[in-house]
Amino acid sequence: MMELTRKGEYAIRGILYLASLPGGKVALISEIAGVADVPKSFLAKIFQNFAKLGLVKSSRGTGGGFVLARPATQITLREVVEAVEGPIVPNRCLVGKGACARESTCTVHPVWRKVQNEVVSILEGITLEDLSRERGLPDKGENVWMS
């Protein structure tokens, strides 16, 4: 079963809040965590990883915080999910070439590959802009991104 972990949910909620802000507006991790209803320390680790991967930019000191590294139209849901969950793999036989001894004879292997391709395609076709535009800005404290 493919299931998004709590870490993945937190990551999406946090970055969607950032994407919903006016372009270039910096947000403190405490603000993002509060609105997205995510533990601050956990979200800080997620956002540090996002910064390493080029999804967000971070700055320290007065006026510091996080901002999207690219426009929300250029960041896909796939990038966000894979940043925290790793590659999208519906079955362990797709982890890599030779991961399954039955790969060449298994009749289900092509089905798992098709599932993988479809999921990747769907997530690749959805941007943060699409998602933030659909929901709009939340009222303070309201978690509208993932119910």
C-alpha positions in Angstrom: 0.0 0.0 0.0 1.3 3.4 -0.9 0.7 5.9 1.9 2.0 9.3 2.6 3.6 9.5 6.0 2.9 12.1 8.6 6.2 13.7 7.6 5.0 13.9 4.0 1.7 15.5 5.1 3.5 18.0 7.3 5.8 18.9 4.5 2.9 19.5 2.1 0.9 21.6 4.6 4.0 23.7 5.4 5.1 24.4 1.8 1.5 25.1 0.7 1.2 27.8 3.3 4.4 29.3 2.0 3.1 29.1 -1.6 -0.1 30.9 -0.6 1.8 34.0 0.6 2.3 36.9 -1.7 5.4 36.5 -3.9 8.6 36.9 -2.0 7.0 37.2 1.4 9.3 35.6 4.1 7.6 33.5 6.8 9.1 32.4 10.1 9.0 28.7 10.8 6.9 29.4 13.9 4.3 31.1 11.7 4.3 28.3 9.1 4.1 25.6 11.8 1.2 27.4 13.6 -1.0 27.9 10.5 -0.2 24.5 9.1 -0.7 22.9 12.5 2.6 21.1 12.4 5.2 20.7 15.3 7.7 23.5 14.9 10.9 21.4 15.5 9.7 18.7 13.0 8.8 21.3 10.4 12.2 23.0 10.8 14.0 19.8 9.9 11.8 19.3 6.9 12.4 22.9 5.7 16.1 22.6 6.2 16.0 19.6 3.8 13.8 21.6 1.4 16.5 24.4 1.5 19.2 21.8 0.6 17.2 20.6 -2.3 16.4 24.1 -3.6 12.7 24.2 -2.9 12.9 27.0 -0.4 15.5 29.6 0.6 16.2 30.4 4.2 17.7 33.5 5.8 18.7 34.1 9.4 18.4 37.1 11.6 15.9 40.0 11.7 13.5 39.6 8.8 14.8 36.0 8.3 12.7 33.0 7.6 11.7 30.9 4.6 10.5 31.8 1.1 9.9 29.6 -1.9 13.1 29.2 -4.0 11.2 29.2 -7.2 7.7 30.5 -8.2 4.9 28.2 -7.0 4.1 27.5 -10.7 7.5 25.8 -11.0 7.4 23.5 -8.0 5.4 20.3 -8.4 3.8 18.1 -5.8 6.0 15.3 -7.0 9.1 17.3 -5.9 7.7 18.0 -2.5 6.6 14.4 -1.9 9.9 12.9 -3.1 11.9 15.4 -1.1 10.5 13.8 2.1 9.3 10.3 1.1 11.9 9.4 -1.5 11.1 8.0 -5.0 7.5 6.9 -5.6 7.6 3.1 -5.6 4.3 1.2 -5.2 6.2 -2.1 -4.9 9.7 -3.0 -3.8 10.3 -4.7 -7.2 10.6 -1.2 -8.7 13.3 0.1 -6.4 16.0 -0.6 -9.0 17.2 -2.9 -11.7 17.7 -6.4 -10.3 15.8 -5.7 -7.1 13.5 -8.6 -7.9 14.8 -11.9 -9.3 11.4 -12.4 -11.1 11.4 -9.1 -12.8 11.7 -10.6 -16.3 9.1 -13.2 -15.9 6.6 -11.6 -13.4 3.3 -10.7 -15.1 2.5 -8.2 -12.3 5.8 -6.2 -12.7 4.5 -4.2 -15.7 1.3 -3.4 -13.8 3.4 -2.0 -10.9 5.4 0.0 -13.4 2.2 1.4 -14.9 0.9 2.4 -11.5 4.2 4.1 -10.7 4.2 6.0 -14.0 0.6 7.1 -13.5 1.2 8.4 -9.9 4.4 10.2 -10.9 2.6 11.8 -13.9 -0.3 13.0 -11.7 1.9 14.5 -9.0 4.2 16.0 -11.7 1.2 17.7 -13.3 0.1 19.5 -10.1 2.0 22.6 -8.9 2.0 24.4 -5.6 0.3 27.3 -7.4 -2.5 24.9 -8.5 -3.1 23.7 -4.9 -2.8 27.1 -3.2 -5.1 28.8 -5.7 -7.7 26.1 -5.2 -7.9 26.6 -1.4 -7.0 30.3 -1.1 -5.5 31.9 2.0 -6.7 30.4 5.3 -8.1 32.3 8.2 -5.5 32.4 11.0 -5.3 29.0 12.6 -7.5 27.3 10.0 -5.9 24.2 8.4 -7.4 24.0 5.0 -4.8 22.1 3.1 -5.2 18.5 4.3 -8.2 17.6 6.3 
